[in-house]
Amino acid sequence: MLYSEVVDIYSRMEATTKRLELVSLLAELFRKTPPNLLDKLAYLSLGRLYPDYVGVEVGVADKLAVRAIAAAAGRPVQEVEALYKTLGDLGLAAERAIAGKIQTTFWSESLTLERVYDTLERMARTTGHRSVETKLKMLESLLNHATPLEARYIVRTVTGRLRLGVADYTLLDAAAEVFTGSKENRARLERAYNICSDIGLVIRTVAEGGLEAIDTFRVTVGRPVRPMLAERVSSAEEAVQGMEGRCAVEYKLDGERLQIHKDGNSVKIFSRRLEEITHHYPDVVQLTRDYVRAGKAILEAEAVAIDEDTRELRPFQELMHRRRKYGVEEAMKEFPVALFFFDILFLDGEDLTSRPFLHRRAVLEATVIRTAKTEIVPMLRTDSPREIETFMEKAVTEGSEGVMIKDIDSVYRAGARGFEWVKLKREYKAEVADTFDLTIVGAFHGRGRRAGTFGAYLCATYNKERDVFEVTTKVGTGFTDEDLRMFTEKLKPLVLPARHPRVESRLEPDVWVEPRLVIEVIASEITVSPTHVAALDAVKPGCGLALRFPKYTGRLREDKGPEDATTSRELIDMYRRQLRRIQAVEGEAP
């Protein structure tokens, strides 16, 4: 398949801010692509080479890309750097430079999708002595044969800035339309994706084998399963009523959620975002080898920082020191962890995700050897709201955030958020305070003391049904000077020329950014707003829901992806619970 056919549609995708048009253009591209190349096309369209959990990236720095562009275009490096500075986009600089080539290639052939992918893959796999020069030559070779438009997208891909505005679910919508005849079948594709976490495999499989092939997907050790998520409740009574008394209550620990895959002595650890983070937790690898009685298993655990002298649990922020690229051994000694296991999804050939929670819990208790550093999350079986309240008070006293309440009959619904699991946290009980995990979608330039940084941020909830981010607030308080410098540094590479196609907003920030960073925010209340669009029309026609007096809590949720943010549905539910509390208080007033 010619790469020119791919980038032609990429350029049309880049020109739209409408998600439905993106789906339509992807569908057109899928129809043109041979089935055996659909997996590669899917990865490339997301700016990747493999599923996220593989952890392989091209990793070309801007300076190296500039050298390759200059060599391919026959121009001085300084000229390409000046173009980059003027245009603010290295892809556009490559397009401009290649369009004005000073010298032409004596012999050139049209690039194919296969050649582009295979070259990028070889670049990603190139390491060691002289790897930089080797990557430079491979990239230069691609650009020598590229048209100006192809050069734009090759350079954006290798530098990690493709930004077509599509996400996994956008691709699934298009694949369902093209290969099953209806977007209504997306749920079956999504189920397969939630089990294998490999978008390319799902799309190629449905193209080659139809829905029957998709329905054969099973949990596999080594491929992370998308985690089951929890709704929020504001009271124990609400949870008991919703589960009809079938409640198991566990500590909700303030740690990092890990999915641990054991295959003999081989252990892989995946984050909540399905990134492999094994190298950050060598101690967890050893604990799993020593204290998990299984040949093959997939378990879920919370890694919690501990004080080894007092046995006290430490805050989540301390775990972020584990995310070092270097000095992991030192971080392991300085910030030791204990593992609190809370679920098991697979054991020695048996897929446990379809078994009820209490069965999985019993299997878990028989599989994990309890030690000072390998525990099973404390659990209470009850249908009494008062006992849940008492258990939560104990959990909070011992360093937890609150409790998780689970339906004892619930199966493990990979990638789903429902009322089978709910969370009750200390702050949810407060009458005028709540916390929200929001995705930053825009930023405002700081003034005065904040000059030179972004001083406030436009934040959004996630609407899973529509696969869009809906703006709900502007946050400008709670940030230290160091926070502002850090966020500015992280957001500058994510700045977009226009609003992202999956972002909906009535407010215009100084700059739009790619939805990637998630922050924790506290607010005094949720209000109906004509300005913001989160949960638009759900409460009042023409109005959305907004956060009043939002404040950054100091917690950057690096363990969460943008789609893990608080959902618009959750926002509606929290607003209605807040309204009931107000009405109850007013009803009791004399």
N, C-alpha and C positions, 0 to 999 in steps of 0.2 A: 504494500500500500504506500502510495506517495505521501511523504510528510507534508507536502504542500496542501493536500486535501485536508489534513488535520489542522494546520495553522490557519487555513482560510476560515474554518468554522470557529477556531479559537478567537480570531479577530472579531468575528460577529458576536461571539459571546461577551467579549470584553466591552463591546459597545452598548450592551443593554444593562438596565438596572432592574429588570423584571424577571423573577424566578421562573415563571411559566415559560418565558422565551428561552431561558437557559435549558430547561428540560426539553423543549422542542428541538433546540439546536443539538443537544447531546443525542437525542433520538435520531436525528438526521445523520450524525456522525457514526453512531452505532450501526445503522443500516448499511453504510459504506464500508465498514470494516470487516475483514474476514474473521470468522469466529475464533480461529487459533491465535489472533492478535488482540482480542478484546481485553484480555487481562493486562497486557502491556499498555494498551491505550488508556484503560481505566486508571492505572497507577500514574501515568504521565499527566493525565488530565487533572490529577490532584497534586501534581508537582512532586511525585514520589517515583521510586523504582520498584518498591515492594510494599507489602503491608507494613504499617507502623511498627508492629512488634518485631520485625526483622532487624530494625535499627540500622539499616544501611542507607547512607546518603551520599550524594555526589560530593558535596562539601568543597566547592570551589570558591575561594575568596575573591572579593571584587578586584583586587590588584592583579591576580592571576588571569581573571577574565578579561581585564583591560589589555593585558599583554597579548592574549590570544586574538582579541578583536583587532588590535593594531597590526599584528603580523598578518592576519588574514586579509585585512583591508589595504595593506601596504602603506600604513600611515604611522607617524610618530606616536609613541605612547602618550606624550603630553597632549596631543590633539584629541585623542580619545578621552582622556581625563577631562579636558575642557568641555567636550560634548556632554559627558556624564554630569558634570557640575551644572551645566546650562539646562539640560533636560530633566535632571533629577531621577532618571530611570536608565539603568544600564542596558536594559533590553532595547529601549528606543535609541540609545547611543550606538548600540551594535547595528541596528537597522540603518541608521543614518550613515554610519561609517562604511558598511558593506555596500550601500546604494551608491556611494561615491568612490568606489574602488579605484585606486590609482593604477594598479596593474591587474590584469585579468589572468585567471588560471588557464594554462595552456590546454588542459584537458579536464573537463568537469562532467559529473554525472548527477542526475537528480537524486536527492536524498529520499530514502524510504523510512517509514516508521520503524522497521526492524533495525536498520543501520543506526538511526539516532538512539534508539533504546539500547542496543547492544554496546554502542560506544560509551554511552553514559554509564552503563553497568560496569564496563571494564575500568572506567575512570574511578568509579566508587570503590572497586575492589583493589585498586592500585595503592600499595603502601610501601613503606620502607625507603631505602636509599634511592635518591633521584626520582621519587614518586611525583614531586611537584613538576619537574620538567617533563616527565612522561605524560602527566595529565594535560599539561600545556600543549603538547604536540597533538594529542588526541582531540582536544577541543578545537585547536587551530585547523585540524584536518576537516572537522565537521563544518566549521565556518567557511572554509575555502570553497565548499560545494553548496553552501546555503544561499538561498535568495535573501534579500533584506528582511522580508517578513519572517522567514524561517529563523534567521539569526536572532530576531527579537525574542522568540519563544525558547530557542535553545539556551540563550544566555540567561533568561529569567528562570528557566528550569534548573540550570546548574548552580545558580546563586541562591536558590530557594525562594524566589519571588514571582512565581507564576501568576497567582492571584486571579483566577478566572471567575471567582465568585461561586464555585460549585463545592459541594460537600458530598459525603458518602450517600446521603439519602436522596440528593438530587440525581446522582447516577442510578440509584435503584429505581426511582420513578421512571427515568428514561428507559431503563432495561425492561421493566415490567410492561411498558407500553409497546416496545418494539418486539420483544421475544415471547410475550404471553398474550398480547392483544388487548390488555387492559391494565391501567394503573391500579385497579382494585386488587390485583395480585401482588402488589408490593409487599404486603404483610408476610407472604410466604418467602419472598426473597429476603426480607428483613430478618425473619427467623433464622434462615441459613447464615446470614451475615453475623447475627448475634452469637451464633455458636462457633463460627470459624474465624471471625474478625478479618477476613480477607476479601475485600470488595472485588478484586480482579478474578479470584477463583469463582465467586458467586456469579458474576456476569458472564464469564466464559462458560460456566456449567449450564446456566439456563439457556444460553444461546445454542449450545451443542446438544443438550439433552432434555430441555423443557422443564416444566414444573415437577415432573416425576423424578428427574435427577436431583433437583433442588431439595425435594423432600427426604432424600437419603442422607443428608448431612447429619453427622453425629459429633458429639464432644470428643476431642482428640488431645491427648497429652502433647504439649509443645506448642499448641495453638491456643492463645488466650481466649476465654469466653467473655463476652461483654457483660459487665457486672449487673446484677439485679439491684434496683434502686428503690428508695423508700419515699413515701409521701410524708407530710408533716401533719401532726395533730396538735391541738392546743391543750388537751386535757386527757387524762387517763379514761375518763368516762366516754369520750368520743371514740377512743380506740376500742374499748370493750364492746361498745354498742356496734361499731362497724364490723367487728370480728365475731359477734354473737357469743362472746365469752371464750372463744378458742385462742387464748393468748399465751404466748411464751415471751417473757420479758428478759432482755439481756442488757448488760452495760453497753453504752455507746462511748467507746474510748476515743480519746483525742490523739489519734496517731495516723499513720499512713496505711491505707488499705492495700494489702498485697494479695496477688493471686499466685500461688506457689505450685509449680509443676514438677513432680518428681518422677524420674524414669531411672530406676536403679540408683546409681551414685550421681547421675546427672540431675542437677536442679536448676530450674530457670524461674526467675521472679519477674512478675509483671505488675506495673502500677495500675491504678484505677483507670488511667488513660491508655492502658495496654502497651505502654512502652516497656521494653525489657530493661530492668534496673538491677539485674543480678550483681553487677560489679559494685553497686553501692552497698550491698548487704552480704559480704562474705561470711559474716557470723550467722546470718539466717540460713545460708546454704548449709553450713555445718550442722546447725540445730535441726534442720529438716532431715539430713542424712542420719543423724543420731537418734532422733526421737519421733519419727513418723514410721509406723509399722506398715509399710506398703512397698510393693515393687513399682507400681505405677499409680500415681494419684494426682488429683488437682484439688487443692485446698485453698480456702480463703482465711486470711488472718489479718489482725491489726498489729502493726509494728509500733510499739510505744516506747519512747525514750524513758529510761529509768535512772534513778539514783541508786547505784549498786550498794551504797552503804546503808541508806535508809529504806530501800525498796519502794520509795515513792515514785509515782508516775510523773513525768515531766511534760511540759507543753509541746504541742505539735511543732512549733517553730524550731525547736532544737533539732528535729529530724531533718530539717532542710539543710543542715550542715553536712548531711550524708550525700547531698547531691553534688559533691565535688568531683571534678574530672580527675584531679590528682590528690594525693594525700588521703586516700580512702582508709588505709590502715590506721592512720592517726585519728581520723574522724570516728572510726569504729571504737577506738579506745576511749576517746573523749566523750562520745555520745552513745553509750551502749543501749541496746534495745531488748525488750522482752516480746515474745510472740503470744498473742491471744487469738487462738483459732476460733472461728465462728461458723464455718460451713465446709462441706466437702461435696464436690461435684462429680468426682470420678474416682473409682477405686478398683484397681486390678481387673480391668475389663468391663466393669459395670458403670454405665451412665446413671448417675444418681439424681440428675436434675428433675426427673419426672416423679421422684419419690417424695412423700410428704416431709415437711420440715422436721418433725420429731423423729422420723426414721433416719434422716441424714444426721441429726444430732447424735443419735445413738451410735451410728457408724463412726462419727467423728470421735466420740469419747473412747471407742474401742481402738482407734487408729493412732491417736496422739498420746505419747508418754508424757505425763505431767512432770515438769521440773520447775526450778526457780525461774527459768527463762522460756519455758514452753507450757502455756496454760490454755485452758478452754474458757471462753468468755463466761463469767458467772450468769446463771439463768434462773428465773423463777417462773413456774407454771401457775397461773392464777386467772380467775375471772373477776377479781375484786379491784375496783379502781383505787380503793384505799391502800391495798397491799402494793399496787404498782407505785403509788406516790411514796410510800415508805421505802420501797426498793430503790426508787430513783434518788431519794435523799441520801441513801447509803452509797449509791454509785457516785454521786457528785462529791460526797465527802472523801471518797477514795480516789478522786482525781479524774473521774469521767465527765463527759459533757452532759450526759443524761442517759436515756434508755432507748433501745430499739424494741418495738413490740411487734411480734410476728404471729401470723395465723398458723396454728400448729399443723394445719392440713395443707399449707401452701407448698406448691412445687416451686422449683427455682426457675423463674422466668427471665432468661438471659436478656439483658438490654432493656428490660421493661421497668416502668415505675408504676406502682399500684398500691392499693390499700392492704395487700397481703402483708407488706412490711410498712411500718410507720415509725417515725422518730419523734420522741418527746424530749425536748431539751429545756434546760433551766430557763433560757431567755424566752422560749415560746410561751411560758406561763405568765410573763410580765404583761401587764395590761396595755402598756404603750411602747413596748420594745420588741423587736424581732430582728433576726439576722437573715441576710439574703446573699446568695452567691451570684454576682452579676458579671456579665461580660462587657468589657470596655469596647465601645464601637467608635468613639470619637474623643477629641481632646480640645481644650481651650488653652491658649497661650497665657502664661502667668504674667502678672503685672506687679510692679513694686518690688517687694522682697522676693517674689517668685519669678521675676523676669529671667528669661533664659531657659525656663523649664515649662512643661505643661502644668498649669495650676489647678485645673479641674477636668473631670472626665465625664463623658456621656456614657451611661451604662444601660444595659438591656437585659430583659429576661429572654428565655428561649421558648418559642412556640413549636413544640415537636410536631403537632399535627400539620402545620404549614411549613415546617423547617425554616423558620425565619427568626431573627432577633428583633424584639420589640422594645423600643426605648421606654424606660420607666422613670429615669431620674438623672440629674446632673449632680455629681459628687465633688465637693471641693474642700471638705473639712476632714480632719483626722490624720492628715498627711504631715509627716515630719519633713524637714528640708532634704534629708537623705532619701526618704521615700520618693519625693518629687524628682530628684536626680535619677534615681533608679528606674522609675516608670518612664521618664523621658528617654532614657537610654534604651529601654526595652521596646518602646513604642515607635521611635523614629524609623526603624527599618520596616515597620508595618504600615506606615502612612500611605494612603491611597489617593489617587487623583480625584476620585468621586466616591459617593456613597456606595458601600458594598451591596451587591444585588440582594443579599439575604438580610439586610438591615432595613427596618422600617422606622421612620422618625419624622416628627413635625418640627423638631428643633435642629438647627444647623450649627454644628460645632466649627471651630476654626480649622480643624483638620479631621478627616475621616481616617479610621485605622481598621486594619483587618481584624475581625473578631477572633481573638486568640487568648488574651489574658483575662483571668477570672479573679475578682477580688471579693472579699467579704465586707458587707456593709450593714450597719445598724441604722434603724430609723424609728422615729417616734410613732408614726402611724402610716396607714395606707389611705390615700384620698382619691376621689374621683377627679380626673384632670382633663381639661380640653386641650392641653398642650402635649401630653404624652400618649403613646399609642399601645402600650402593653395592655392586653386584654380589651382591645377596642370594642365598644358596643356591648360588652358583656354585662355591664351594670347600668349604663346610661347611653342612649344613642349619641354617637359622635364623640364620646369621651372614652379615655382609657383610665388606667390606674397608675398613680404616682406615689413615690415615697416622700413623706414629709420629714424635713430635717435629717437627710441622710448623712452618715458619717462613716468614713473608712475605719475599720476595726484594727488595722495594722497587719491584716492577714492576706497575703497574696496566695491564692489557691493554685499553686503549681501542680498539685496532684489532680486538678480538674481541667478537662477540656472545655471549650466554649459551649458545647452541647450538654455539658453537665451542670450548667447554671440553673438557678431557680427557674422553674417554668412559669409561663403565663397562667396556666391552670392553677398552679400552687398559689400564685398571687391572688387570683380570684377567691380561692378557698380561704386564704388568710384574711382577706378583706371581709368576707361574709362572717367569719368567726369573730373578727373584731367588732363588726356591726352588732352581732348578737350580744356580745359582752356589754356594749354601750347601752343597748336597749334594755338589757336585764338590769343594769345599774339604774337607768332612768325609771324603770318600772318599780324599783324598790324605793325610790325617793318619796318622801312624804308629800 
